[in-house]
Amino acid sequence: MKIRSFNEWDQLKECYVGIADNANWPTNDPVFALESEKTLWKETPVPSGPVPDWIIEEANEDLEKLVDILEKQDVTVHRPSTALNFQGLDGFSTYCPRDRFLITGREILDVAMMYPCRQMEKLCYKDMLKDNTVIEMPLNKGMIFDAANVARLGNDWVFLESHSGNNLAYNWLVEQYPNVNIEKVNFYQGVHIDSTIVPLREGLAICQKQRVKSKRYLPKCMKDWEIIWVEDVVASVFYQYPYASKWIGLNMLVVNPTTVIMDTAQLELSKVLEKKGFTVIPHTLRHARTLGGGHHCVTLDTWRESRPHHA
């Protein structure tokens, strides 16, 4: 399996789709426990231990339907290995491949994740890692970086400084990738960027109005972009505790510059995108909030028909 992906919108040819097998809410991960203690959601306790079987089964059903949609779009789909028992190892899951690796053109960046227990997920992607150049972000150096904290716009990357991406990691990225313009934003202190800024094609993006507020707060590389401002979304349900906010409804996968896969419930946004010339493919991930991932999160594009922007 070869890697080639420089942005978030060129024609998708190959990708990973996650698997929910053995999904687990970590019990002993110190960062996971700390973040759980700080939660603003007080209605129900933060769960820990194995995810109920019925959630895993329904999540896998939804992922299989997503695989079918992608294959009908002529996308070759890869799946993570199911060799790890995350419940027995007190890990997380491979439901969200996007968080674990950043595809940086023709290389893979193996990141230093916010939750230490998620480092083990690397073992589920051996086929991808053995065939490609892998850059390893140093562990135990104070850096925190989930790959979903970056939006790739070709020569430009937008880095969200948040709980899942700190300034140490940003500085390391700037040094490691001198040919890329990496701009830091900090308008949202939660976790990942892909439910706040959603690049649809070069020059056009969705932005979450409550967080970004106005063009004034956009990174310089997006100042001339056309922005679709979204002020609200339809909130999906969750089991016991939401590991993602309602804004996971903005989390979508761009198949090509005129086709997106997105949450079925977001009818108003679908109409807006259709007026912009997009084909909208609706799909529901019933446990997006329970397991913490929408359509961008549960995929990892490994090959797009991209023209190289940088070496």
ABEGO torsion letter per residue (X at the ends): XBBBBABAABBBABBBBBBABGBBBBAABAAAAAAAAABABAABBBBBEBBBAAAAAAAAAAAAAAAAAAAAAGBBBBBBBAABBAAAAGBBBAABAAAABBBBEABBBBBBBABAAAAAAAAAAAAAAAABBBBBBBBGAGBBBBAAABBBAEABBBBBBBAABBAAAAAAAAAABAABBBBBBAABABBBAAAABBBABBGBBBBBAAAAGBAAABBAAAAABBBBBBABBBBBBBBGBBABBAAAAABBBBABAABBBBBAABAAAAAAAAAAGBBBBBBBBAAAAAAGBBAAAABBBABBBBBBABX
